[in-house]
Every structure is written in C-alpha cells, then in structure tokens.
Amino acid sequence: MFLYRLLLALALPLLLTRLAWRVLRGQESLSDLNERLGGGPDGPARAIWLHAASNGELASAKPLIEAMLAQSHSAILITTNTVTARALAQGWGLPRVSARLAPLDARWMLRRFLGRFQPEALIIIENELWPNRLTLTAERGVPIIAVGARISARSARRWRKIGLGPRLMKSLTALSAQDAASEAEFRALGLAARNTLARLNLKTAVAAPPPRERLDWPREATVLAASTHEGEEEIALAAFAKARALNPALRLIIAPRHPRRAPEVARAIEAAAQPYAQRSKGEAPLQPVYLADTMGEMANWYASAGICLIGGTLAPKGGHTPFEPAAYGCALLHGPDIANHAEAFAALDTAGAAILITPDTLADTLVSLDAARQAQMAQAATLALGALSTTDGATRLAQSVLGRIGSAQG
C-alpha cells in the first residue's frame, strides 16, 4: 500500500490539473469537480453505495439495482467515473436512487465522502477495485461486495508483484466473479472460499433496447466497428478500403468508445481517403463511412449493421462485450485481446458464432460474409451466449448481496 500511495501522491497533482483544465474548457463544471473531491450536493445518508465506472458497467448493473430495490427498502447511491454515466443513472428515474461522480482514490477525498454519506454498504461493479477506497471503507466496518468482478491473469500477476492482492481480498465481504477464470485468480490472490458468491456475468441479463432509428443502408453490406480505441480505426479503415474494392456496396460505421476522440478518428478517416459523414454534426449518411460520435445511440448502429467488429480486441484493452451486438443479430468479428470476456468469446468461437481476425485477414473476412453466413452466425451466437445466461441471475444475486449485507451488519 505504501508504494501505491506514494505513486498516487505523485500523480495526483497532474490529475487535478487535468480535471481543472476540463472545467476551464467547459467539459465539466465546478460542481462536477467538487463531487470528484468527495463533496457536492447532499444525498441520502446510510444508502447502499453502488459504484460503476462508466455507461457499459452501469447498464449491466441495472437489473441488479432493480432487483435490490424490489427486495429491500434501502436507498441506493450510484457513483460513476464519467458524467455521461451519471446522466444515464439519473435518466432512469428509479425510486430511492440518486447518482453523483465518484470521489478520486485519494484518502482525504474518500474520508470526506464517507463521512458525509456513511454508506450502509459498498457494491463494486466489475473491476473497480481501488485500494484506498476498499481499505478506508472496510476500516469503517462497511461491508464491501464486488459483483461481476473480473481480473486478467496479467493484472493478477501485477497485484501479486506489488503485494496488493491479499490485502484487498481481505477488505472484501464477498465477491461474485464474472467467470471461472477470474474467480480462480481472485481465490489465488487470497479471497476466502466463504466469501465467494455464485458467478454471474451481469451483461447476460441486460435487455437490448429498441433502436430509435436505423441507417437506410443494406444491413448485410454494413460493417460496424463498435467501441473502438486508438489504432483500431486505422485497421478497420484499411481493411474496409480493400474489401470495398471487391464489393462497392460495403458501408462502414465507426463508433469510437470515447466520442471525445472524434477529431482524431475524423483525421484517420481523412488520411484513409474515405468520404464520410459525421453524426455529431447532423450530416446525412450519404457517404460510405459514417462516424457515429455520439453517446447513447449504440442500439441504432447495432441494428443497422450485419457485421460487427468488436472494439478493444485489436487494442490492448481486453475486448468489449459481445452480448450487446449478438442481441441485435450481428455477425461477430474480434481480435485476439479478449481477456475481459474470455468465457463468452470461447463459447462463440467454438460454436462458429464469431470469427477471430487479424489486421491482415479482416478484409477477406468482410468480403466473405454474405447475408446467409451472417444469419447463421447470429443464430449460433444466440444459442452460444444463451447457454451462459440465467433468467433469474440478477434476482438471485440481489438476494445473496442483501443477505451478506445483513449478516455483516448483524
């Protein structure tokens, strides 16, 4: 912990400077900054504190939140790392639920937050296991439960190397892992068997919202590069150019994971000499490439594309969820970096429901996937991922979580 706190102390001035710059540029408000420092407007005291990093994690937690509201009278205070995720939570309009930005993992900010809200419990979604947050919360006797928790073998090795793993595992009241591999890593780090809950991938319980609109493009000829990161747009564009030379009907939607990267992605499209239209500018999709650089519209793009290249799999990000594009009937393509959803991708690949591609094979794959093959892959994906899903998983997990909270407080 000493090394972590030393590194954090060195990094904190730079982080605060960056946040102040965002305020000066109008990207966030002073009130947002105050929330990140543990302050901000009053909220419910003695609520269950639930933390999710961003939109994807928070959306996956919604069935669990609804099940907890149905099974208890507790209020829920949601914290997120992004203003867009906070807005998502506020837009749900759920009873007894409030939302704010999470305090940074600095001890004085966390003490300020914990002193003001005195949470009944802390529920952590996926991999937001911040050392100071866990240890300071645990020191106050607050039960901490991680749900849908995941960790890669690489991260686990890093935790062992710096000695954080055993201490953080002792802070946890209980943990429900996303998959068997993550559970094994947490157990190896020191998670006690009695603190292990049934595994559940929260994303299997997320309902696919209906699209508000679809592009007027032939779906079987439309490729979506979904939730892309730096370097992935260039790979998609290069392959698209080669494939379109053989099939001029092809169209490409690029939806970057972070819309703030839109200027960078636009430059990549221009460097690839591809005519394009940009969603945030209100431009009609009359060009072969469409830059979908807005928030909250992924359902539109999944529903418009017959083929989906899953972002974060060609960059060192661990891969984003295959559950969402599969729910819309897309044929799934992915790169080799799939640690975040290894179990799901393994099931998909085994069933022939997804195709592992490289930058060199992507163009040929795009040309080969006709409408019939896309439909076969989509049907196989539904079956493969359905086998990983449970219809009452969120309800049963809510029962386990609330039970552990009650036991810890008793």
Buried (B, 14 or more C-beta within 10 A) or exposed (E): EEEBBEEBEEEBEEBBEEBEEBBEEEEBEEEBBBBBBBBBEEBBEEBBBBBBBBBBBBBBBBBBBBBBBEBBEBBBBBBBBBBBBBBBBBEBEBEBBBBBBBBBBBBEBBBBBBEBBEBBBBBBBBBBBBBBBBBBBBEEEBBBBBBBBBBBBEBBEEBBEEEBBEBBBBBBBBBBBBBEBBBBBBBBBBBEEEBBBEBBBBBBBBEBBEBEEBBEBEBBBBBBBBBBBBEBBBBBBBBBBBBBEEEEEBBBBBBBBBBEBBEEBBEBBEEBEBEBBBBEEEEEBEBBBBBBBBBBBBBBBBBBBBBBBBBBBBBEBBBBBBBBBBBBBBBBBBBEBBBBBBBBBBBBBEBEBBBBBEBEBBBBBBBEBEEEBBBBBBEBBBEBBEEBEBEEBBBBBBBBBBEBBEEBEE
